[in-house]
Amino acid sequence: MLKSWKRTTAVTILSLIVMIAASLTALAAGERTFETVSGAKVKISNIIETRQIEDVGYGETMYVVQAPVKITFEGELLTEETWVAKWEDEESLEYVEIVNNSVTLTDPVEYGIFPAFKGENRSDNKPILLLVVDGKQPVDTSKETESLMAKPASAKVVVNGKEVVFEAYNINGNNYFKLRDLAMALNGSEKSFAVDWDSKANAISLKSATKYTPVGNELALSESSTPQKAAETSSTIFLDGKEVTFVAYKINGNNYFKLRDVAQAFNIGVNWIQETKTIGIDTSADYKEE
């Protein structure tokens, strides 16, 4: 019964993954660590690229990994709740057995990693989507040549009851804001956060409950009202000293973060008012999922 339910649910989830969208960001092959809500870690080896997909509720990023791929779970893993699903088509789904908190993937198909550790529910963590490719074969990127385009966001934004004008963009149906603009707009509130940039390490450091120090160009607006090219940022991101994963893009030299990711990270209330096409940001409220 449990396996049948797991199979049906995972097929439903993974079948929602649509065709890979146009943009592709190449990475040097290497290991990447994903941290769960409880601080446990999932380490994945041989990541060579990231590809952007349409977000249908399970994330916008699929990682291209080169076989053999080792996945290591660091923490007290709930093996009955954790899935490593191997998806070849809508009718064919298998589960890869986890042995001693690790698994090795070799077949060149798509996989979904659904981790759950002690103190967590599986739904607490975003799935990690993988496309395994044969290490002997080059990755076919012939259909991935167009740049991802970010459209100027038209929604009005109200922060703690006051309208604030941002230069924001919409990508795949989600609103992205310049990180320093958000930090400036929230400065002085109970959800203030600091932003530091380490150019040598190519790293962004965020610190919660800390006054933001302006650098001089916050909330500046350009004269452009046309779509702009967007590329996934290659910077490492730290939140209160711990490496975290955000979906972020570089547009015209600036890093833009998904508003709801930032709101969730700092527990900021965000809501959408359909009647007035308004995004409400309330630092006195807690973050709630849509």
N, C-alpha and C positions, 0 to 999 in steps of 0.2 A: 504493500500500500504506500509506504513512504517513498520507495524508489519510483513508483509510478507517478506519485504526485510531484516528486522532484523533477522527473523527466518532463512531464507536461508543463510545469512552471518554467523550467529552463528553456524549453523549446519556444514557449511564448515570448520570453525575454529576448532570446538570441535571434529569433526570427524577425524582431523589430529592427535589428541593425540593418540599416539601409546601405546602398552602394556608397563606397568611399567617395567623399566629395573631392573637389578639385585640388585643394591645397595639400602640399606635402612638405614637411620639414625634415631634412636629413640630420641624423645624429651620428656621432662616432659610436661604434659598438661598445657597450659597456653595461654594467649593472646599475639598476635603479631601485631605490628603496621607497616603498609606499607605506605611510603610517596610518593606522586605523584610529578610530575615535578614542580607543582606550590606551593608545600609545604602543600597541603591538606593531610589528613590522612584517611586510611582505617584500622579499627581495627577488628581483627578476633579472636574470643574466641576458647578455647578448642583444640588448635593445639597439637597433640600428636606425630606426626612423619613427616618426610619429605621423599619423594621418588624421585629418579632421573628418568626422562623420556628422550627419544630422543628429542632433540631440533629441532622442525620443524618450528621455527620462533616465537614461543610464550613462550619460556622459557624452562628450563630443570628441573624445580622443581614443584612437585605436593605435596600439603600439605594434610595430613590425619588429619581430624578433627572429634571430637566426638560429636554426637548429644546430645542435641540441640546446634546449633552453632549460635551465634549472630554476625552479621556484622554491624558495625557502620561506617557511613561516616561522617567525621568531616571536614566541609567546605561548600562552596556554590555549592551544587551538581546540575549537569545538568541531571535531571531525564529522559529526553527524549533520552539522549546520553548514559546514564549508563545502562548496562545490568547486571542482575544476572540471568544467563542462567542455567537451570536445564536439564541435558542431561542424558537420560536413555539408548538410543541407537541412531543409525544414523537416524532413522525415527521418533523419539519421542523427541521433544524439547518443553520446557515450559519456561516462564519467571516468576520469582518470583517478586511480587510487593514490591516496596520499600516504606515504610510508615514512615514518620518523620525521614528520613535519616537513617533508620535501617531496617534490615530484619533478620528473624530467619529461619535457615535451619534445617529440621528434617529428611527428607527422605534419606535413605542410597544409594545415587547415586553420580555421578560426577557433579560438577558445575563449571562454569566459571564466574569470576567476572571481568567486563570490566568497570572500573571507568572513569568518566570524570567530572571535576569540572570547575567552571568559569575560563575562560582564557585558557582552555585546549581543545584539541581534544582527542577523545577516543584513537586514535592511538599513542598519546604521551606517554601513560602508558602501561607497560607490563600487560597482563592479569594475574590474580591470579587464579590458578587452584586448586580446592579442591576435595577431595574424602571424603564424609561424611560417617561415620560408626556408627552403632547402639551402643550406650553407654553400652548396656547390653551384647554385643557380643565381644569377643576378636578379634583383628585384625589378619587376616590370613597372616602370613609372610612365610609360608612354601615354597613359590616359590621365596623368596627374600634372599636366603642364600649366594649367591656368592658375592664376593667383586667387587666393581667397579675398573677396571684396567685403569691406565693412561699410554699411550704409549709415549715414547720419541719423541718429535717433531723434524722433520728433516729439516724444512725450515731455510734458512739463514735469519738473521735479520740485518737490516741496520737502525741505529739511526742517524738522521740528516746527512746522507751521509757517515757515518762510520760504518763498520761492527762490531757488538758486539756479542760475543758468550754467549748465555744463556743456562741454563739447564731448558728447557721448556718441557711441556707435552701436548699431545692431548687427550682430553676426549670428546667423542660424536661429533667429528668433529670440536671442538673448541680448540684454543691454550691457554694454561694456563701458566703464568709466576710467578716466585717467586716475591712477592710484593716488597721486599727490593732490589732485582736485578733491577727491573724497576725504582725504586726511585733513585738508584745509577746511572743507565745509563742516566737518565734525569737530574741529579743534575747539577746545573749551567745554565740550560736552562730557557727559559721563562715559562716553565711548570713544574718547580721543585715542589716536594711535600715532606712533612715530614711524617714519620711513627713512631708512638709511640705504645708501648705495655704495657698494664696494666694487670699484671698476676693475681692480686687479683680480678679484675672485669672480667677477661677473655675478654678483650676488645681491639680492634685495633682502633687507632685514626689516621686519615689522615688529613693533613692540606695543602691546596693548596697554591701556590705562596710562598713557604717556603723552605729554604735550607735544604737538607737532611743531617742528621748526621749519618755517617757510624758506624756500630757496629763491623765490622771486617771480616765478612765472605761473603760479597756481591760478586756476580758473580763467586763464587767458583763452580767448576765442580766435580762431582763424577765420578767414573770409571764405573758405571753401565750403560748399554745400553739396559736393559730389562724393560718390563712393570712393573710398581709399583702399589701397592694398594693405593687407594684414598678414603678418607672419607670426607663428607661435613663438613666444619669447623663449630664448635659450637660457635665461638667467635662473640660477638656483634661488629659491625663496625660503626664508626662514621666518617663523613666527614664534616670538619669545624664545629664541635660541634653538628651536627644533625645525628641521627641514620639513616643509609641507608641499603639497601639490595643488596648484591652482591652474585653471584654464586661463591663460593670459596671452595677449597678442601685442606685438609691437606695431604701432601705426604712426607713421611720420616721426619715428625716433622715440616715441613715448610708449610706456607700458600701460595697457588697458586691461582691467580685470573685470570679470563678470560680477555685477553688482551683488547678486545673491551669494556668491562665494565669499565676498568680503563681509557681507552682513552676517553670514553664518559664522565666520571665523571670529568676529568681534561681538556676536550676539546682539545685533542691531535689528530692530523691527523694520520690515519692508512690506509695503502693500501696494496693490494696483487698483486704482479707481477707474473703472471702465467708462463711466458717464463723462468724466472730464479728461480722460486719457492722461491721468496723472500718476506718477510714481511717488509714493509717500515714504519718507525715511524718518523713523522716530527712535531716537536714542534712549528714550525712557521705556521703550517696549522691548520684549525679547523677540528673537528671531523665531519665525514659524515657517515650516515648509509650506509650499504652495498646495 
